[in-house]
Amino acid sequence: MSRILADIIKGKWRELVGTARVVWDELTVAELIGSEGDAQKLANLIEERYEMSHEEAEKQVISFFERSRTL
């Protein structure tokens, strides 16, 4: 994931929390806000909560970020 995309997501993360909550409904709003839109923090939360590999969690985060860049 590009550094520019990561910065864009971090800049509008609070706007995206609601959408992220729909995608990852087992994460709380507080957890999502606390991740600050940081891809690694978010992937770690998803990995733990959904009991999946870190690689799969990262793929989900990158896919979400790429879809969200146009929102």
MIGUTI-650334 format. One record per residue (C-alpha): residue number from 1; residue in three letters; x, y, z. Coordinates in Angstrom, 1 decimal. Example, Ala and Ser with C-alpha at 12.3 -4.5 7.8 and 13.67 -1.06 7.14 Angstrom:
<recs>
[rec 1 "ALA" [12.3 -4.5 7.8]]
[rec 2 "SER" [13.7 -1.1 7.1]]
</recs>
This chain:
<recs>
[rec 1 "MET" [0.0 0.0 0.0]]
[rec 2 "SER" [1.3 3.4 -0.9]]
[rec 3 "ARG" [2.3 5.9 1.8]]
[rec 4 "ILE" [0.1 8.5 0.1]]
[rec 5 "LEU" [-3.0 6.2 0.3]]
[rec 6 "ALA" [-2.2 5.5 4.0]]
[rec 7 "ASP" [-2.0 9.2 4.7]]
[rec 8 "ILE" [-5.3 9.9 2.9]]
[rec 9 "ILE" [-7.0 7.2 4.9]]
[rec 10 "LYS" [-5.6 8.4 8.2]]
[rec 11 "GLY" [-6.7 11.9 7.4]]
[rec 12 "LYS" [-10.3 10.9 6.9]]
[rec 13 "TRP" [-10.4 7.9 9.2]]
[rec 14 "ARG" [-13.2 9.2 11.5]]
[rec 15 "GLU" [-15.4 9.6 8.5]]
[rec 16 "LEU" [-14.7 6.0 7.5]]
[rec 17 "VAL" [-15.2 4.4 10.9]]
[rec 18 "GLY" [-18.9 3.8 10.2]]
[rec 19 "THR" [-18.2 2.0 7.0]]
[rec 20 "ALA" [-15.4 0.0 8.6]]
[rec 21 "ARG" [-17.8 -1.0 11.4]]
[rec 22 "VAL" [-20.1 -2.5 8.7]]
[rec 23 "VAL" [-17.3 -4.5 7.2]]
[rec 24 "TRP" [-15.8 -5.6 10.6]]
[rec 25 "ASP" [-18.9 -5.7 12.8]]
[rec 26 "GLU" [-17.1 -7.6 15.6]]
[rec 27 "LEU" [-14.9 -4.5 16.2]]
[rec 28 "THR" [-16.3 -1.7 18.3]]
[rec 29 "VAL" [-16.4 1.9 17.2]]
[rec 30 "ALA" [-13.9 2.7 20.0]]
[rec 31 "GLU" [-11.5 0.1 18.7]]
[rec 32 "LEU" [-11.8 1.4 15.2]]
[rec 33 "ILE" [-11.2 5.0 16.3]]
[rec 34 "GLY" [-8.3 3.8 18.4]]
[rec 35 "SER" [-6.6 2.2 15.4]]
[rec 36 "GLU" [-6.3 5.8 14.0]]
[rec 37 "GLY" [-6.6 4.4 10.5]]
[rec 38 "ASP" [-3.2 2.8 10.9]]
[rec 39 "ALA" [-3.2 -0.3 8.6]]
[rec 40 "GLN" [-1.0 -2.4 10.9]]
[rec 41 "LYS" [-3.1 -1.6 14.0]]
[rec 42 "LEU" [-6.3 -2.4 12.2]]
[rec 43 "ALA" [-4.9 -5.6 10.7]]
[rec 44 "ASN" [-3.8 -6.7 14.2]]
[rec 45 "LEU" [-7.3 -6.1 15.6]]
[rec 46 "ILE" [-8.9 -8.0 12.7]]
[rec 47 "GLU" [-6.4 -10.9 13.0]]
[rec 48 "GLU" [-7.2 -11.3 16.7]]
[rec 49 "ARG" [-10.9 -10.8 16.6]]
[rec 50 "TYR" [-11.6 -12.9 13.5]]
[rec 51 "GLU" [-8.9 -15.5 14.2]]
[rec 52 "MET" [-7.3 -15.2 10.8]]
[rec 53 "SER" [-3.8 -15.0 9.5]]
[rec 54 "HIS" [-2.1 -11.7 9.6]]
[rec 55 "GLU" [-1.6 -11.8 5.9]]
[rec 56 "GLU" [-5.4 -12.3 5.3]]
[rec 57 "ALA" [-6.1 -9.4 7.7]]
[rec 58 "GLU" [-3.7 -7.2 5.9]]
[rec 59 "LYS" [-5.3 -8.1 2.5]]
[rec 60 "GLN" [-8.7 -7.1 3.9]]
[rec 61 "VAL" [-7.4 -3.8 5.2]]
[rec 62 "ILE" [-5.7 -2.9 2.0]]
[rec 63 "SER" [-8.8 -3.8 0.0]]
[rec 64 "PHE" [-10.9 -1.6 2.3]]
[rec 65 "PHE" [-8.5 1.3 2.1]]
[rec 66 "GLU" [-8.4 1.1 -1.7]]
[rec 67 "ARG" [-12.2 1.0 -2.0]]
[rec 68 "SER" [-12.4 3.9 0.5]]
[rec 69 "ARG" [-10.1 6.3 -1.2]]
[rec 70 "THR" [-13.0 7.4 -3.4]]
[rec 71 "LEU" [-15.5 7.9 -0.6]]
</recs>
